[in-house]
Amino acid sequence: MVRMKLPIPPSVNAAYRVVNNRPILSKEARRYREHVMNEWATNNGFGNKKIAIYIQATMANRIRRDLDNLCKVSLDALQHAGWYDSDWCIDDLRIVRCVPQKDNPHLLVTITEIDDGEHSDKRD
């Protein structure tokens, strides 16, 4: 099991731009990915094993924000940092909204390996 504290990512709505008919990461999303790489890069991740990811989202305020918009950029950054090989490895993904903390917005991300017996393999 690994637990890490990440900053709040840019919304998925602001994370991509289209240039020459190709989606590319926005400057803000690239900075976020670089931050995660600098703080959390690993060569000892979970590889292609099945994993569960639990995210506790602590925002700065109670302004409405879709929780699912927090996932894509942060999960892609974790994959890029070497924690797992592909989104395909994630068999259990949960995200909860916590009480806001004005001075400490963050995502608390917990990644655990799933035993083969815990979930049926639906990848066949």
N, C-alpha and C positions, 0 to 999 in steps of 0.2 A: 504494500500500500504506500502511496505517496500523497502528500497533501501540500498544496502550494497556494500562495496568495497572489492573485493577479490583479492588475488594475482593470477598471471597467473598459471594455473594448468599444471601439466605434460601432455604431449601429450597422447592421448588415446593409441597410439602405444607403449608408454613406461609405461603405467599404469598397465598392467597385465602381469603376468608370468604364465607359466604352470608348475605345480608341481604335480607329480603323476596323470597326465592326468586331473587335475583340474585347472581352471584359478583362480589365487589369485591376490590380489592387490600387486603391487610392493612396495618396501620400500618408494620410492618417493611419490607414490599415497597415502600410509597410512599417511605419514607426512603431506601431503596436507589436507587430511580429518581431521586429528587431529587439524591442524591449524584452519580450518573452524569451527570445533566443539568448540575449545577454544574461538574463537572470536564471533561466531554467533549462538551458540546453543540456542534453545528456546523450551519452552513448550506451547507457544501461537502461533503456526504456523497456516497454513490454513487447516490442517487436510486433509480430502478427498474432499474438495471443488474444483471446477474448477478454475484454475489459468492461468494467462498469465505471461510469463517470458521474459523480454527484457534485453539483454546483450550488453553492449558497451565494446568492446575489445580494449584496448589501449596497444599495444605491445611496446617493447623497441627499435625496429628497423623495417626496411622495409623488412626483410628477409621473404620469402614466407612461409606461414604457413596456413594450412587449418583451417578455422574458425570452422568447425564442430568438429574438434579434441579438441576444447576447451570446448565443451558442456558436454560430458559424465562424465568426472571426477568431474567437478565443480557442475553439477546438482546432481550427486550421493552424493557428500559431503553435499550439502544443504538438501537433503532428509534425510541423516544420522543425520544432525544437528536438524531435527525436523520441518523444514519449510513446508513440505507437506508429505503425507503418501506414495505416489507412483508416478512414472513418468506418470502413467495413469491419474493423476490429471491435467497434463499440456495440455491445449487445444490450446494454442497460444505460440509459441516459436520463438523469433527473436533474431538475433545476427548481429551486425554491427561492422565493423573495423573502428577504429578512427585513428586520426593522431598519429604516434608513439611519445612516450615520453621516452627518454633514461633513465632518472632517476626515472620514475614513471610508470612502466608497471603495468597494473591491469585490472580487469574486474569490471565494474560497473553494478550490477545486480539489476533490479527492478522487484518485484513480486506483482501482483495485483490479487484480486479475480475477477472472471468473473461472471456477473449476468446471471442467467439462460436464460434470454431473448436475450442475446448478441450473443450466438452461439447455433446452433442446437446440441442436444445431440446425438452423433454418437456411443455411447457405448452400445446400445441395441443389 
